[in-house]
């Protein structure tokens, strides 16, 4: 079955069928093909998925970019790990509180957006993503597990604004971290941490 056939099958489940687009933006739903007819990008933002990620998506083996924001999703199925070409995954504005460990099998994933969900702790799976360099966990209720983020081998951009973090393992922060954003957390400056560095993190 071709990727276009899979999209046609998916469209039968959607309130508004996806259309092929030459270019997708954050507000434009649809899909994009590469030069040989493989689906490489899908935007299902606010697509009334009723909390479930359609199984048809897991069949799109060339998919690189998946946006499923604001669909009342509660759980990320382990089958999502079958999308081995995925580089960009946007799950913002849902009701997710954990990630399956199998998701770390996404060896090409570079950017993962999880803002405005229900996370109370950093998912353990994030420690072993091989290519992930950006994680967005803003606007959750995270209060523990931040050390997991510093175990990830390639992670350089960490966004934790608007959580419930009281302590952060600053002693483990390495020089390769480009951005670490902790604004709007109930955190006090640790001893031995320069005030100018602490203030920079909180703005």
PyMOL commands that set and color helices and strands:
alter all, ss='L'
color gray80, all
select helices_A, chain A and resi 3-11+55-59+78-82+101-105+124-128+146-149+170-172+195-201
alter helices_A, ss='H'
color red, helices_A
select strands_A, chain A and resi 30-33+39-43+65-67+88-90+111-113+134-136+157-159+179-181
alter strands_A, ss='S'
color yellow, strands_A
deselect
rebuild
show_as cartoon
